[in-house]
Amino acid sequence: MKNKLLALGVSGTILAVLCCFTPLLPIALTTLGLTGLLGVLYNDAVLLPILAGFLILTGYALWRQKKQK
């Protein structure tokens, strides 16, 4: 479980960083035909808390892995 938690945290962090700091999210939503969601999702009030949550999850997974050794 600890490796799955760490993998989820790291992959979520990478995806959130890419969506926050590059135009990846508008391109992906346009490709999928979901441009109506851009006003809701492409917002710092949504993306930054998601990024913070995944960073906390990654830190927790690393702390838990270190504690078990």
C-alpha positions in Angstrom: 0.0 0.0 0.0 2.8 2.4 0.8 4.2 2.2 -2.7 0.7 2.8 -4.2 0.2 5.8 -2.0 3.6 7.3 -2.9 2.9 6.7 -6.6 -0.5 8.3 -6.4 1.0 11.3 -4.6 3.9 11.8 -7.0 1.8 11.3 -10.1 -0.9 13.7 -8.9 1.7 16.3 -8.0 3.2 16.1 -11.4 -0.1 16.3 -13.1 -1.2 19.3 -10.9 2.0 21.1 -11.6 1.7 20.6 -15.3 -1.9 21.9 -15.2 -1.0 24.9 -13.1 2.1 26.1 -14.9 1.6 25.0 -18.5 -1.4 25.2 -20.9 -1.8 21.4 -20.7 -5.3 21.6 -19.2 -6.9 23.8 -21.8 -5.3 21.7 -24.6 -6.5 18.5 -23.1 -10.1 19.8 -22.4 -10.3 21.2 -25.9 -9.2 17.9 -27.4 -11.8 16.1 -25.4 -14.5 18.6 -26.3 -15.0 19.8 -22.8 -14.1 23.5 -23.2 -17.1 24.5 -21.0 -15.2 23.2 -18.0 -12.3 25.6 -18.5 -13.9 28.4 -16.5 -14.4 26.1 -13.6 -11.2 24.0 -13.6 -8.6 26.3 -15.0 -8.7 28.5 -11.9 -6.0 28.9 -9.3 -8.6 28.6 -6.6 -9.1 25.0 -7.7 -5.7 23.9 -9.0 -3.5 25.2 -6.1 -5.5 23.4 -3.4 -5.3 20.2 -5.5 -1.5 20.7 -5.8 -1.2 21.2 -2.1 -3.2 18.1 -1.3 -1.1 15.9 -3.5 2.1 17.4 -2.0 0.8 16.6 1.5 -0.1 13.1 0.3 3.4 12.6 -1.1 5.0 13.9 2.1 2.8 11.6 4.2 3.7 8.6 2.1 7.4 9.4 2.4 7.1 9.9 6.1 5.2 6.7 6.6 7.8 4.8 4.5 10.7 6.2 6.5 8.9 5.4 9.8 8.4 1.7 8.8 12.1 1.2 8.1 
